[in-house]
Structures are given as structure tokens and as C-alpha cells.
């Protein structure tokens, strides 16, 4: 097992941060300083800053994130993060991907770096479902540019996605969307590109894993079957 993966599974930090820790000369394997290509096998003694670290049992949580929380472990501006919801009783887990400050919904947190990478890597195209509330009345035809891929702020052209209207009136339209990519604030930018403002954005599913029965601000452990399902996506 590569040293960065081993350290991540020990709960030291995420893989990229572990690469930095190794590069800084803070890690030894069997008494020798490790490099980024170091492999760790069963029985090896690994130390970070002189303290032995061992692989911990992986933890997996499902959180119904409310608005007004950052999907990060900490914030240098002192804003609330999802870790404030989990509290001290939960281990050192990390959010998988992001939901922006003004969005809500399903967020997975885990110590399992391999699963996090699997769910977020663009090549895997893991489907994520959102309920989007947009100002004003929209028609199905209005969504065609979004469905087929639209140029958003920054010149990026989004991938094709599924989108259909589930409710509409003079004040707002609710749209269900299924995306297989996750650019920063992508959905808000997609609607901005057709001249509409997003009022509410909520992630409701990752694959077929949903928020069913989980109130805003509540969280629970994922079952072993749910973890295996996420790994299969």
C-alpha cells in the first residue's frame, strides 16, 4: 500500500495532505525516512512526527446538510462547518465532495479515502440528484440548453444531464436534475446562463442512496450494504 494511502487510512489527513507530510520528512517507515513512492506492508512500523500510527476502522456517515454550513473540516474565517454538526463523538471524517454554503442535502463523510476518490473522480460519473427551485415560470423547452450542455461562467461547457420540471407557477419552478459531474456551484451557473436565479438547491441522492427519513441537520452511520453499494457505483 502506498504511504499516502496508508496514512490516510490511519486518519492522519487526506491523501494530498499526507503527500506533503511525507515530503516534509515527518514520516518514517521501519526507522527510515519515507519518500512519496514508499510502500507499506503488514507488520511495518510507521511513525509521523515520532508517533506510531496504525490503520483505523473506516467510518461512514450520511448527513442532511442544512444551509449555512461549509462542507469542510475547518474554516479560517470562523464560519460553521459540517463538523460542528457531527460533534466530538465522531472520528476524524472528511466530506466527500462539496455542497456550497447556501445549498443543502445529502453529504457523505468518511475516513475512507479510496471511496471518496471513487465517488468524486470525474471518470466514474457517479450520478447525483438535485431538487432545484428557480425563480419564475419555466417550460421544458427552457431546460433544453441545460440538458444538452451549456457554457457557464469561465467558459466551461457542462456535460449533458437530465432535467425535468416537477412543479411550476408564476413565482417559481422546481426542477429535478441528475448530474454526473460536480464543478463548483455548477447548477447555479447553469441557470444563470439562461438568465434565472436559483432560490434553493438540495442534493437528494447519490446513486440511489437518498435522504429518506433524515431531517435537516441529522446524520447517521451508513450500513455495510450501503457502503458496498457506493463502492459499486
N, C-alpha and C positions, 0 to 999 in steps of 0.2 A: 504494500500500500504506500502511495506517495506520501511524503512527510506532511504536505499541506492538508491532504485529506485526513490523515491520522489526527493531526492537531485539531482540525475542525470537529471531528467526531469526539474528541476529548472535551469539546466545549470551550476551547481557548479563544477562538474567534472564527469569522468566516474565512473561506479559503484564501481570498485575496489578501486579507489582513494577516493571515498566517504566513503567506509568502514573504511579506515584509518583515515579520518577526524572525523568520529564518535568515533572511538576507542581512538582518542587523546583528547576526551572530549570537542570538539569545537562546538557541536550541542546540542541545547535544543528544546524540544517539549512541548509547553504549560508551559514553565518555568522550566521544569525538564531536567536534562541531559539525552540524548538519549543513548540507547545501540544498538547493532547491530540487535537485534530482534524487535526493536520498530516498531509499525505500525502507519501510519499516515492516518487520516480520514479527510473528508471535514470539514473545519472550524478550524482545528488545526493551531496553530501558531508555525512555525518552524524558528529557528534562527541559523545562522552559524557565529561564532565569534561576536555574539551580533547583527547581522543584519538579518532582516526578509527576507526569501526567499520564492518565490512563483513559481508555475509551469508556464513555459513559453509555448507559442505556438511552437509546434515542427517544425523544419526546415529540408528540404531535398534537397540536391543538387547532380547533376551529373557533374563530372569533367572529361575532357580529359587530364589526367596527361601526361606531357612531361617527357622525360628522364632528369636526373639531379635534381630531386626534391625528398625529403623524404616524405613518407606517414605518417607523424607525425605532431603534433601540434607545437612542438618546437624541437630544436636541440642544445645540449650544446657545439657543435663544430662550431656553426655558419653557418652550411650549409643551403641551401634553402629548405623550406618545402612547401607543397601544400597550406598552409595558406598564403604564400607570393603571391600566385596566386589569392586567393579569396579576399584578401584585407580587409580593416576595415569595409566595408559596409555589410559584412556578419556576422551573430551572431557567438556564440561560438560553432561551429560544430566540429565533430570528424570524422576522416576517418574510414570507415568500412573495417576492414581487412587491407591488405597492398599490395602495388606494390613496389618492391625494387627500389633502386636509379637508376639503369640502365634500368628499364622497363618503359613502357608507357601504356596508355589506360584508360579504364573505372574505375573510382573510385567514390564510393558513400560517401558522407559526411552528417552527420545528428546530431541532438541533441537527437534523439530517441534511447535510449539505448536498448529498447526491440527489435526494428527492427535490430539494429546492432548485437545483440546476436543471433537473429534468422538466420540472413544471414551467420554468421560465425561459428555457432556451428556445429561440425562435424556430429552429428546425423541427421541433416536436409539435408545434402548432396545437397546443392544448387548448380546447375551446373553453371560453369563459363567457357567461351570460350576464347581461346587464339590463336593468329597467331604467330607462332614461325619460325624465319628464322635461319637455321642451316648451318654451313659450309659444303661444298662439296655435292656430289650427294648421295641421299638416295633412297632406294627402300621401297615398302610397307612391305616387309619381315623384313627389318631392324627395323621397328617400333613395331614388334610383342612383344619383351620383355617389351617395354614400355606399350603397351596396356594391357598386362596380369598382370602387376605389377612387379616392378624391385627393387632390393636392391640398395639403394643410399648411399652416404656418411653418416656415422654414424650408418649404419646397419639397417636403417628403410626400410621396403618393402612397396612401394607405392600401393595404391588401383588401381584396373582396371580402365582404362579410354578409351575414344575414341580418335583416332588419324588417320588422313589420309593426304596424300600429295596433295597439291593443285598446286604446281609448282616445277620443279626441273631442274637443269642444272649442268655443271661441277663445277661452283663456289659455288652455294648454293641450298638449298631445303627449300621451305615453307611448313610448316605443320600446319593444324588446329587441335587443341586439345580441348577436353571438359573434365574438371576435376570436381570432387565432393569433393575435399579436398583442403587445402591450406597451406601446410607446407612451411617454409621459403626457398625461392629460389629452390623450388621443381623441377620445369621444367628444370632449368639449370642443376641440379644434375642428373635428369633422362637421359638427353642427354650425360652428362659427363660419365655416367655409360656405355654407348655404344661407348665411345670414340669420341664424337662430341661436338663442341663448339657452343653455342647459340650466334648468332650475334645480333639478335633483338627479343624482346619479347613484345607482345602487347595484353592486355586483351580487347576483343571486345564486350563481352556480359556478363551479369549476368542474368541467365534465358534467357528470350527473350528480355530483355532491352538492347539496343545497343547504340553505339556512333553516330548513323546516324545523319549527319548534324552538328556535333560538331567538330570544328577544335582543334588541339593541343593547350593546354593552355586555352581553353574556358570552360565555365561552365554555367549551367542553373538550375533553380528550377525544381524539379520533379513535375509532375501533380498529383492531388489526385488519379487519376486512376492508375498511375504508382506506387504510394506508396502502394495502396491496392494490386496491383499485386505482389509486392515484399513481402508483408506480407503473401501472399497466397502460396509462393514457398515452 
